[in-house]
Amino acid sequence: MTTLAALCAIGTEKILANEIKKLGFKTCGKAAGRVLFLCPENELFTPNLCLRTADRIYLQAGVFPAEDFDALFDGVYALNWQDFFNKDVKPHIDKIRLHSSKLTSQHSVQSVVHKAVCKKLGSVWHMEVLPESGAQADIRIYIEKNVVSVLLDLSGAPLNRRGYRKDGGSAPIRETLAASLLQFMCWRRKTPFHDPFCGSGTIAIEAALYAYNIPPGFGRRFALENLRFFDPPRADEIKKREAAKIRPEVTARITGTDIDPDAVERARANAERACVSAGRALQLIGSDQRIQRPQFDCAGFTDIKAPYDTGLIIANPPYGERLNSQTEIQALYAQMSCLFTDFAHWDMGFITASNEFENLIGKRAASVKNLKGGNLDTFFYIYQNAPAGRKDEHKDGTAHSFEKRRTRWES
């Protein structure tokens, strides 16, 4: 077994841990923004391909105590770096995290670690200088209470970069965070979903990937593929295995609206790319089935009505970075109170940087999640309005077509 570390937005650790367990892996530790789990060597490709809420996957190369730089050097040097890297590797220490450590200089830690890695590889391969002409290998160091964790990046580009979003527009939400919001709301595929501030379509597209069980990593490469122990035939087997789990036959009612026509066009283009990538995955198993695209339309949130008795709204409404003044933000959030009338029995979740959202919208949330991705502190306000026993179908027991819904969006 290999210990892996999955990184995520702070506040989503439990969501990520549950997802890891559903993939069949055993968690073995958790810290702020990080979940550790055990993974068989022949499954190392799976977490990168399948995890929706993880930002990066790292291999835990070693853990050891170090109260001074000599101990740090010796601990890093003792690791079998030659088992990880090809001879043309370019080692790179991408980040240092220090907490309650006697070693307080990030720059010095970075220098010592890099020197130890290169010296070990040079000694094993009988090289005075590494050529460093190949792919870059990123190494991350955490030192917490004088215990060093050495992590080797298996993802490369952050996992939120699925590949479908070529133009995110203004202040887009991360794909991995969008996937986490769906899990916070315990969204079920059969429940109608709508985003009234769809922007580039990220939340609705992540809902579609989840609804049809499409692994988010199809259509991109990972840093794992540049490492010495990467097994291409096994990776192909895993891709085919996961492609066989895609469910294009399920019914999902996923829609989004935005007042900006350019945003709607971006959302449609991004959704098309995501679904085309899923179609290519299906081709791996000889299937030519088509994935239903989310439906996006141009409309302001005040101009739409609920097309079903119950459903779910998740939205990333504009705030600071997208509006010019605090007055505009306050006016927008106050106006959003109409959603509680127009979608009276729908559950709702709104993510925003405002800690005054409840006062401005005029309704207290059932719960509030504090989330931090990168340097941005946000709040996810959860409103649970659907009465028990209500169904997702129309009163006559049938589902609306989108053409019928359209009249209600525009009513």
C-alpha positions as CSV (number, residue, x, y, z in Angstrom):
1,M,0.0,0.0,0.0
2,T,1.1,3.5,-0.8
3,T,0.0,6.5,1.3
4,L,-1.4,9.4,-0.7
5,A,-2.4,12.9,0.3
6,A,-5.4,14.5,-1.4
7,L,-5.6,18.3,-1.1
8,C,-8.9,20.2,-1.1
9,A,-10.4,23.5,-0.1
10,I,-10.4,24.0,3.7
11,G,-13.8,23.1,5.0
12,T,-14.4,20.3,2.4
13,E,-12.2,17.6,4.1
14,K,-15.2,15.5,5.2
15,I,-16.7,15.6,1.7
16,L,-13.4,14.5,0.2
17,A,-12.9,11.8,2.7
18,N,-16.4,10.4,2.0
19,E,-15.6,10.4,-1.7
20,I,-12.3,8.6,-1.2
21,K,-14.1,5.9,0.8
22,K,-16.7,5.5,-1.9
23,L,-13.9,4.8,-4.4
24,G,-12.9,1.9,-2.1
25,F,-9.8,3.4,-0.4
26,K,-9.2,3.7,3.3
27,T,-8.5,7.1,4.8
28,C,-5.7,7.2,7.4
29,G,-5.5,10.8,8.5
30,K,-6.8,14.3,8.0
31,A,-5.6,17.9,8.4
32,A,-6.8,21.3,7.3
33,G,-7.1,21.1,3.5
34,R,-5.7,17.6,3.3
35,V,-6.9,13.9,3.6
36,L,-4.5,11.0,3.7
37,F,-5.5,7.6,2.4
38,L,-4.0,4.2,1.5
39,C,-3.9,3.2,-2.2
40,P,-2.6,-0.1,-3.8
41,E,0.3,0.5,-6.2
42,N,-1.8,-0.7,-9.1
43,E,-4.5,1.8,-8.4
44,L,-2.4,5.0,-8.3
45,F,-4.0,6.3,-11.5
46,T,-7.5,6.0,-10.1
47,P,-7.6,9.0,-7.6
48,N,-6.5,11.5,-10.2
49,L,-9.0,10.2,-12.8
50,C,-12.0,9.9,-10.5
51,L,-11.9,12.2,-7.5
52,R,-14.2,15.2,-8.0
53,T,-13.4,17.3,-4.9
54,A,-9.6,16.9,-4.6
55,D,-7.4,19.8,-5.9
56,R,-4.2,17.7,-6.1
57,I,-3.0,14.2,-5.3
58,Y,0.4,13.6,-3.7
59,L,2.4,10.5,-2.9
60,Q,3.7,10.6,0.6
61,A,7.4,9.7,-0.1
62,G,8.5,9.9,3.5
63,V,7.7,11.1,7.1
64,F,10.5,11.7,9.6
65,P,11.4,14.0,12.6
66,A,13.8,16.9,12.0
67,E,14.7,19.6,14.4
68,D,17.6,20.9,12.5
69,F,18.9,21.1,8.9
70,D,21.2,18.1,9.2
71,A,18.3,15.9,10.2
72,L,16.2,17.4,7.3
73,F,19.0,16.7,4.8
74,D,19.6,13.1,6.1
75,G,15.9,12.3,6.1
76,V,15.4,13.5,2.5
77,Y,18.6,11.8,1.3
78,A,17.5,8.5,2.8
79,L,14.4,8.3,0.6
80,N,14.7,6.1,-2.6
81,W,14.2,8.9,-5.1
82,Q,15.6,6.7,-7.9
83,D,12.5,4.6,-7.6
84,F,10.3,7.6,-8.5
85,F,12.3,9.5,-11.2
86,N,13.7,8.9,-14.6
87,K,17.3,10.0,-15.2
88,D,16.4,13.2,-17.0
89,V,14.1,14.4,-14.2
90,K,14.0,18.1,-13.2
91,P,13.3,18.1,-9.4
92,H,11.5,21.1,-8.2
93,I,10.5,22.0,-4.6
94,D,7.2,23.8,-5.3
95,K,6.0,24.7,-1.8
96,I,7.1,24.6,1.8
97,R,4.6,24.7,4.7
98,L,5.9,25.3,8.2
99,H,3.9,25.1,11.4
100,S,5.2,24.9,15.0
101,S,8.7,24.0,13.6
102,K,12.2,24.8,14.8
103,L,13.0,25.2,11.1
104,T,11.5,28.6,10.3
105,S,13.1,29.6,6.9
106,Q,11.2,28.4,3.9
107,H,14.0,29.3,1.6
108,S,16.6,27.4,3.6
109,V,14.3,24.3,3.8
110,Q,13.7,24.5,0.1
111,S,17.5,24.7,-0.6
112,V,18.4,21.8,1.7
113,V,15.6,19.5,0.3
114,H,16.6,20.2,-3.3
115,K,20.3,19.6,-2.5
116,A,19.5,16.3,-0.7
117,V,17.3,15.0,-3.6
118,C,19.9,15.8,-6.3
119,K,22.8,14.4,-4.3
120,K,21.0,11.2,-3.7
121,L,20.1,10.8,-7.4
122,G,23.7,11.7,-8.4
123,S,25.1,9.2,-6.0
124,V,22.9,6.3,-7.2
125,W,23.2,7.1,-10.9
126,H,26.9,8.1,-10.7
127,M,26.3,11.6,-12.0
128,E,28.0,14.7,-10.7
129,V,25.3,16.9,-12.3
130,L,21.8,15.9,-13.2
131,P,20.9,16.8,-16.8
132,E,17.4,18.0,-15.8
133,S,16.3,17.9,-19.4
134,G,13.1,16.0,-18.8
135,A,9.8,16.6,-17.2
136,Q,9.6,18.6,-13.9
137,A,8.8,16.7,-10.8
138,D,7.2,18.8,-8.0
139,I,7.9,18.0,-4.4
140,R,6.0,19.6,-1.5
141,I,7.3,19.8,2.1
142,Y,5.1,20.0,5.3
143,I,6.9,20.5,8.6
144,E,4.5,20.3,11.5
145,K,5.7,20.1,15.1
146,N,9.2,19.2,13.8
147,V,7.8,16.2,11.8
148,V,8.6,16.4,8.0
149,S,6.2,15.0,5.4
150,V,7.7,14.8,1.9
151,L,5.1,14.7,-0.8
152,L,5.5,14.0,-4.5
153,D,3.0,15.5,-6.9
154,L,1.0,13.0,-9.0
155,S,-1.4,15.4,-10.5
156,G,0.6,18.2,-12.3
157,A,-1.9,20.9,-13.2
158,P,-4.5,21.2,-10.4
159,L,-7.3,18.7,-10.7
160,N,-9.9,21.5,-11.0
161,R,-8.5,22.1,-14.5
162,R,-10.7,19.4,-16.1
163,G,-10.0,20.7,-19.6
164,Y,-13.6,21.7,-20.5
165,R,-13.4,25.4,-19.4
166,K,-11.5,27.4,-21.9
167,D,-13.0,30.7,-20.9
168,G,-14.2,31.0,-17.3
169,G,-15.4,34.6,-17.6
170,S,-15.2,36.8,-14.5
171,A,-14.2,35.2,-11.1
172,P,-15.3,31.7,-11.9
173,I,-15.7,29.1,-9.2
174,R,-13.3,26.2,-9.1
175,E,-14.6,23.0,-10.6
176,T,-13.5,21.0,-7.5
177,L,-15.3,23.4,-5.2
178,A,-18.4,23.3,-7.3
179,A,-18.4,19.5,-7.0
180,S,-18.1,19.9,-3.2
181,L,-21.2,22.1,-3.1
182,L,-23.3,19.5,-4.7
183,Q,-22.2,17.0,-2.1
184,F,-22.9,19.5,0.8
185,M,-26.4,19.6,-0.6
186,C,-26.7,15.8,-0.8
187,W,-27.9,16.3,-4.4
188,R,-29.6,13.2,-6.0
189,R,-29.4,12.8,-9.7
190,K,-33.2,12.6,-10.1
191,T,-33.7,16.0,-8.4
192,P,-34.0,18.9,-10.9
193,F,-31.1,21.2,-10.6
194,H,-30.8,24.9,-11.6
195,D,-28.2,27.6,-11.3
196,P,-29.7,31.1,-11.8
197,F,-26.2,32.7,-12.0
198,C,-24.6,30.1,-14.2
199,G,-21.8,32.2,-15.6
200,S,-19.4,29.8,-17.4
201,G,-21.6,26.9,-16.4
202,T,-19.2,25.3,-14.0
203,I,-21.7,24.2,-11.3
204,A,-24.2,22.8,-13.8
205,I,-21.5,21.0,-15.7
206,E,-20.1,19.4,-12.5
207,A,-23.7,18.3,-11.8
208,A,-23.8,16.6,-15.2
209,L,-20.5,14.9,-14.6
210,Y,-21.8,13.6,-11.3
211,A,-25.3,12.7,-12.6
212,Y,-23.9,10.6,-15.5
213,N,-21.0,9.2,-13.4
214,I,-18.4,10.7,-15.6
215,P,-14.9,10.7,-14.1
216,P,-13.7,14.3,-14.2
217,G,-10.1,13.4,-15.2
218,F,-10.8,12.1,-18.7
219,G,-9.3,14.4,-21.3
220,R,-6.2,15.4,-19.4
221,R,-2.8,14.2,-18.4
222,F,-1.2,13.8,-14.9
223,A,2.3,14.2,-13.5
224,L,2.1,10.6,-12.5
225,E,2.6,9.7,-16.2
226,N,6.1,11.2,-16.1
227,L,7.3,9.1,-13.2
228,R,9.4,5.9,-13.4
229,F,6.8,3.6,-11.8
230,F,3.9,4.7,-14.1
231,D,2.3,1.7,-15.7
232,P,0.6,2.7,-19.1
233,P,-1.2,-0.6,-19.7
234,R,-2.7,-0.5,-16.2
235,A,-3.8,3.1,-16.7
236,D,-5.6,2.0,-19.9
237,E,-7.3,-0.8,-17.9
238,I,-8.5,1.7,-15.3
239,K,-9.7,4.1,-17.9
240,K,-11.8,1.4,-19.6
241,R,-13.1,0.2,-16.2
242,E,-14.2,3.7,-15.2
243,A,-15.6,4.4,-18.7
244,A,-17.9,1.3,-18.3
245,K,-19.4,3.0,-15.2
246,I,-20.6,6.0,-17.1
247,R,-24.4,6.1,-17.3
248,P,-25.6,8.0,-20.3
249,E,-29.1,6.5,-20.0
250,V,-30.1,8.2,-16.8
251,T,-32.5,11.1,-16.7
252,A,-31.1,14.3,-15.3
253,R,-32.7,17.7,-15.4
254,I,-29.9,20.2,-15.2
255,T,-30.3,23.8,-16.3
256,G,-28.7,27.2,-15.9
257,T,-29.6,30.8,-16.7
258,D,-27.7,34.0,-16.7
259,I,-28.6,37.6,-17.7
260,D,-25.4,37.9,-19.7
261,P,-25.8,36.3,-23.2
262,D,-22.0,36.0,-23.6
263,A,-21.8,34.0,-20.3
264,V,-24.6,31.7,-21.6
265,E,-22.6,31.0,-24.8
266,R,-19.5,30.3,-22.7
267,A,-21.5,27.9,-20.6
268,R,-22.8,26.0,-23.6
269,A,-19.3,25.8,-25.2
270,N,-17.8,24.5,-21.9
271,A,-20.6,21.9,-21.5
272,E,-20.1,20.7,-25.1
273,R,-16.4,20.2,-24.4
274,A,-17.1,18.3,-21.2
275,C,-19.7,16.0,-22.9
276,V,-17.5,15.4,-25.9
277,S,-14.7,14.3,-23.6
278,A,-17.1,11.9,-21.9
279,G,-18.1,10.6,-25.4
280,R,-14.5,9.8,-26.1
281,A,-14.3,8.0,-22.9
282,L,-17.3,5.9,-23.9
283,Q,-15.5,5.1,-27.2
284,L,-12.8,3.3,-25.2
285,I,-15.4,0.6,-24.5
286,G,-16.9,0.6,-28.0
287,S,-20.0,2.7,-27.0
288,D,-21.3,5.5,-29.2
289,Q,-23.9,6.7,-26.7
290,R,-24.3,10.4,-26.2
291,I,-24.3,12.4,-23.0
292,Q,-27.2,14.8,-22.5
293,R,-25.9,18.4,-22.3
294,P,-27.1,20.7,-19.5
295,Q,-29.5,23.3,-20.8
296,F,-28.5,27.0,-20.6
297,D,-30.7,30.0,-21.4
298,C,-30.4,33.8,-21.1
299,A,-32.6,35.2,-18.4
300,G,-32.3,37.2,-15.2
301,F,-33.0,35.5,-11.9
302,T,-36.1,37.7,-11.4
303,D,-37.7,36.5,-14.6
304,I,-37.7,32.8,-13.9
305,K,-40.1,30.5,-12.1
306,A,-39.7,27.0,-10.7
307,P,-40.5,24.4,-13.5
308,Y,-41.0,21.6,-10.9
309,D,-42.6,21.4,-7.5
310,T,-39.2,20.7,-5.9
311,G,-35.6,20.8,-6.9
312,L,-32.2,22.3,-6.0
313,I,-30.6,25.6,-6.7
314,I,-26.9,26.1,-6.2
315,A,-25.5,29.5,-7.3
316,N,-22.3,31.6,-7.1
317,P,-23.9,35.0,-7.2
318,P,-21.8,38.0,-8.1
319,Y,-19.8,39.7,-5.3
320,G,-16.8,42.0,-4.7
321,E,-14.7,41.0,-7.7
322,R,-17.6,41.2,-10.1
323,L,-19.6,44.2,-8.8
324,N,-18.3,47.7,-8.6
325,S,-19.5,48.6,-5.1
326,Q,-20.8,47.3,-1.9
327,T,-24.1,49.1,-2.6
328,E,-24.6,47.0,-5.7
329,I,-23.9,43.8,-3.8
330,Q,-26.4,44.7,-1.1
331,A,-29.1,45.6,-3.7
332,L,-28.5,42.3,-5.6
333,Y,-28.7,40.1,-2.6
334,A,-31.9,41.9,-1.3
335,Q,-33.5,41.3,-4.7
336,M,-32.6,37.6,-4.6
337,S,-35.2,37.1,-1.9
338,C,-37.7,36.6,-4.8
339,L,-36.1,33.1,-5.3
340,F,-37.7,31.9,-2.1
341,T,-41.1,32.8,-3.6
342,D,-40.6,31.7,-7.2
343,F,-38.9,28.4,-6.1
344,A,-40.9,28.1,-2.9
345,H,-40.2,24.4,-2.2
346,W,-36.7,24.1,-3.5
347,D,-33.6,23.6,-1.5
348,M,-31.0,26.3,-2.2
349,G,-27.3,26.9,-1.6
350,F,-25.4,30.1,-2.2
351,I,-21.7,30.6,-2.0
352,T,-20.4,34.1,-1.5
353,A,-17.6,36.1,0.2
354,S,-20.2,38.1,2.2
355,N,-20.8,37.3,5.8
356,E,-23.9,39.5,5.7
357,F,-25.7,37.4,3.1
358,E,-28.4,36.2,5.5
359,N,-29.3,39.8,6.5
360,L,-29.3,41.1,3.0
361,I,-31.4,38.3,1.5
362,G,-33.7,38.4,4.5
363,K,-33.7,34.8,5.4
364,R,-31.7,32.8,7.9
365,A,-29.9,29.7,6.4
366,A,-30.3,26.2,7.9
367,S,-26.5,26.0,8.0
368,V,-23.4,27.9,6.9
369,K,-20.2,26.3,5.8
370,N,-16.9,28.2,6.0
371,L,-14.8,27.4,3.0
372,K,-11.4,28.5,1.9
373,G,-9.9,27.9,-1.5
374,G,-6.6,29.6,-2.2
375,N,-6.6,33.0,-0.5
376,L,-10.4,33.5,-0.7
377,D,-12.6,33.0,2.4
378,T,-16.2,32.2,1.4
379,F,-19.4,31.1,3.0
380,F,-21.8,28.5,1.7
381,Y,-25.4,29.3,2.9
382,I,-27.7,26.3,2.8
383,Y,-31.5,26.7,2.7
384,Q,-33.6,23.6,3.0
385,N,-37.1,24.4,2.0
386,A,-38.6,21.2,0.4
387,P,-41.2,19.6,2.6
388,A,-40.9,15.9,3.2
389,G,-42.7,13.6,0.9
390,R,-42.7,15.9,-2.1
391,K,-41.7,14.4,-5.4
392,D,-39.6,15.8,-8.3
393,E,-42.3,15.3,-10.9
394,H,-45.1,17.5,-12.0
395,K,-48.5,17.2,-10.2
396,D,-49.8,14.9,-12.9
397,G,-46.9,12.6,-12.3
398,T,-45.0,13.4,-15.5
399,A,-41.8,15.3,-16.0
400,H,-41.8,18.6,-17.9
401,S,-40.0,18.8,-21.2
402,F,-37.6,21.8,-21.5
403,E,-39.9,23.4,-24.0
404,K,-42.6,23.5,-21.2
405,R,-40.1,24.7,-18.7
406,R,-38.9,27.5,-21.0
407,T,-42.3,29.3,-20.8
408,R,-41.9,29.3,-17.0
409,W,-38.3,30.7,-17.2
410,E,-39.7,33.5,-19.3
411,S,-42.9,34.1,-17.5
